[in-house]
Amino acid sequence: MPLLADAEALLPAMTPGEKAALLQIVARDLGQSFPGVDSDPAVCGGEACISRTRIPVWTLARARELGLSEADILRSYPTLHAEDLANAWAYHRAHRPEIERTFAENEAD
């Protein structure tokens, strides 16, 4: 466990952005599991949402594509944490066609 202790000791010195980037790396390393992202037919029509919220991943991804920074997004959604954004970005990378289709469907309305 010395590596884990070393990593934990580095966390206080990291910025929120660095922590989010670290989470992205860990999420990629874990494979296709997406902790922190849920799809439930009873919530937002089954769209992938941040766990414990009704905030769809596609909404966050679209905000990012429109130029909002992570800090802007976190200010706009005060219940979110940097970890939630890292999870959203990982999900978006792995499910890009689904997210792009959802963009198109929701912008057509």
C-alpha positions as a Markdown table, in Angstrom:
| # | Residue | x | y | z |
|---|---|---|---|---|
| 1 | Met | 0.0 | 0.0 | 0.0 |
| 2 | Pro | 2.9 | 2.5 | -0.1 |
| 3 | Leu | 1.9 | 3.7 | -3.5 |
| 4 | Leu | -1.6 | 4.5 | -2.3 |
| 5 | Ala | -0.2 | 6.3 | 0.7 |
| 6 | Asp | 2.0 | 8.3 | -1.6 |
| 7 | Ala | -0.9 | 9.3 | -3.8 |
| 8 | Glu | -3.0 | 10.3 | -0.8 |
| 9 | Ala | -0.2 | 12.5 | 0.5 |
| 10 | Leu | -0.1 | 14.3 | -2.9 |
| 11 | Leu | -3.8 | 15.2 | -3.0 |
| 12 | Pro | -3.8 | 18.2 | -0.7 |
| 13 | Ala | -1.2 | 19.9 | -2.9 |
| 14 | Met | -3.3 | 19.4 | -6.1 |
| 15 | Thr | -5.6 | 21.9 | -7.6 |
| 16 | Pro | -9.3 | 20.8 | -8.2 |
| 17 | Gly | -8.5 | 20.7 | -12.0 |
| 18 | Glu | -5.5 | 18.4 | -11.3 |
| 19 | Lys | -7.6 | 16.2 | -9.1 |
| 20 | Ala | -10.3 | 16.0 | -11.9 |
| 21 | Ala | -7.6 | 15.1 | -14.4 |
| 22 | Leu | -6.3 | 12.4 | -12.1 |
| 23 | Leu | -9.8 | 11.0 | -11.7 |
| 24 | Gln | -10.1 | 10.8 | -15.5 |
| 25 | Ile | -6.9 | 8.8 | -15.7 |
| 26 | Val | -8.1 | 6.4 | -13.0 |
| 27 | Ala | -11.5 | 6.1 | -14.7 |
| 28 | Arg | -9.8 | 5.3 | -18.1 |
| 29 | Asp | -7.7 | 2.7 | -16.3 |
| 30 | Leu | -10.7 | 1.1 | -14.7 |
| 31 | Gly | -12.1 | 0.3 | -18.1 |
| 32 | Gln | -15.7 | 0.7 | -19.2 |
| 33 | Ser | -17.2 | 1.1 | -15.7 |
| 34 | Phe | -18.6 | 4.5 | -15.1 |
| 35 | Pro | -18.9 | 5.1 | -11.3 |
| 36 | Gly | -20.9 | 8.2 | -10.7 |
| 37 | Val | -23.0 | 7.9 | -13.9 |
| 38 | Asp | -26.4 | 6.2 | -13.8 |
| 39 | Ser | -29.1 | 5.4 | -16.4 |
| 40 | Asp | -32.5 | 4.9 | -15.0 |
| 41 | Pro | -35.6 | 4.8 | -17.2 |
| 42 | Ala | -37.5 | 6.6 | -14.5 |
| 43 | Val | -35.0 | 9.5 | -14.5 |
| 44 | Cys | -34.6 | 11.9 | -17.4 |
| 45 | Gly | -36.1 | 9.3 | -19.8 |
| 46 | Gly | -33.2 | 6.9 | -19.1 |
| 47 | Glu | -30.5 | 9.3 | -20.3 |
| 48 | Ala | -27.1 | 9.0 | -18.5 |
| 49 | Cys | -27.1 | 11.3 | -15.5 |
| 50 | Ile | -24.7 | 12.2 | -12.8 |
| 51 | Ser | -25.5 | 9.9 | -9.8 |
| 52 | Arg | -27.7 | 11.4 | -7.1 |
| 53 | Thr | -28.8 | 14.2 | -9.5 |
| 54 | Arg | -31.0 | 14.6 | -12.6 |
| 55 | Ile | -28.2 | 16.3 | -14.5 |
| 56 | Pro | -27.7 | 14.5 | -17.8 |
| 57 | Val | -24.2 | 13.9 | -19.0 |
| 58 | Trp | -25.1 | 15.4 | -22.4 |
| 59 | Thr | -26.0 | 18.7 | -20.8 |
| 60 | Leu | -22.6 | 19.0 | -19.2 |
| 61 | Ala | -20.8 | 17.8 | -22.3 |
| 62 | Arg | -22.7 | 20.4 | -24.4 |
| 63 | Ala | -21.8 | 23.2 | -21.9 |
| 64 | Arg | -18.2 | 22.2 | -22.2 |
| 65 | Glu | -18.3 | 22.2 | -26.0 |
| 66 | Leu | -19.9 | 25.7 | -25.9 |
| 67 | Gly | -16.8 | 27.0 | -24.0 |
| 68 | Leu | -17.8 | 26.8 | -20.3 |
| 69 | Ser | -14.9 | 25.9 | -18.1 |
| 70 | Glu | -15.1 | 23.3 | -15.4 |
| 71 | Ala | -15.2 | 26.1 | -12.9 |
| 72 | Asp | -18.1 | 27.7 | -14.7 |
| 73 | Ile | -20.0 | 24.4 | -14.8 |
| 74 | Leu | -19.4 | 23.8 | -11.1 |
| 75 | Arg | -20.7 | 27.3 | -10.3 |
| 76 | Ser | -23.8 | 26.7 | -12.5 |
| 77 | Tyr | -24.5 | 23.3 | -10.8 |
| 78 | Pro | -23.5 | 23.8 | -7.1 |
| 79 | Thr | -24.5 | 20.2 | -6.2 |
| 80 | Leu | -21.8 | 18.9 | -8.6 |
| 81 | His | -18.2 | 18.1 | -7.6 |
| 82 | Ala | -15.0 | 17.9 | -9.8 |
| 83 | Glu | -15.3 | 14.1 | -9.6 |
| 84 | Asp | -18.7 | 14.3 | -11.2 |
| 85 | Leu | -17.3 | 16.2 | -14.2 |
| 86 | Ala | -14.4 | 13.7 | -14.5 |
| 87 | Asn | -17.0 | 10.9 | -14.6 |
| 88 | Ala | -19.1 | 12.8 | -17.1 |
| 89 | Trp | -16.1 | 13.4 | -19.4 |
| 90 | Ala | -15.1 | 9.8 | -19.2 |
| 91 | Tyr | -18.6 | 8.7 | -20.1 |
| 92 | His | -18.8 | 11.1 | -22.9 |
| 93 | Arg | -15.5 | 9.9 | -24.4 |
| 94 | Ala | -16.7 | 6.3 | -24.3 |
| 95 | His | -20.2 | 7.0 | -25.6 |
| 96 | Arg | -19.6 | 9.9 | -28.0 |
| 97 | Pro | -22.2 | 8.7 | -30.6 |
| 98 | Glu | -24.9 | 8.4 | -28.0 |
| 99 | Ile | -24.1 | 11.9 | -26.6 |
| 100 | Glu | -23.9 | 13.5 | -30.1 |
| 101 | Arg | -27.3 | 12.0 | -31.0 |
| 102 | Thr | -28.8 | 13.3 | -27.8 |
| 103 | Phe | -27.4 | 16.8 | -28.6 |
| 104 | Ala | -29.1 | 16.7 | -31.9 |
| 105 | Glu | -32.4 | 15.4 | -30.5 |
| 106 | Asn | -32.6 | 18.0 | -27.8 |
| 107 | Glu | -31.5 | 21.0 | -29.9 |
| 108 | Ala | -34.1 | 20.1 | -32.5 |
| 109 | Asp | -36.9 | 20.6 | -30.0 |
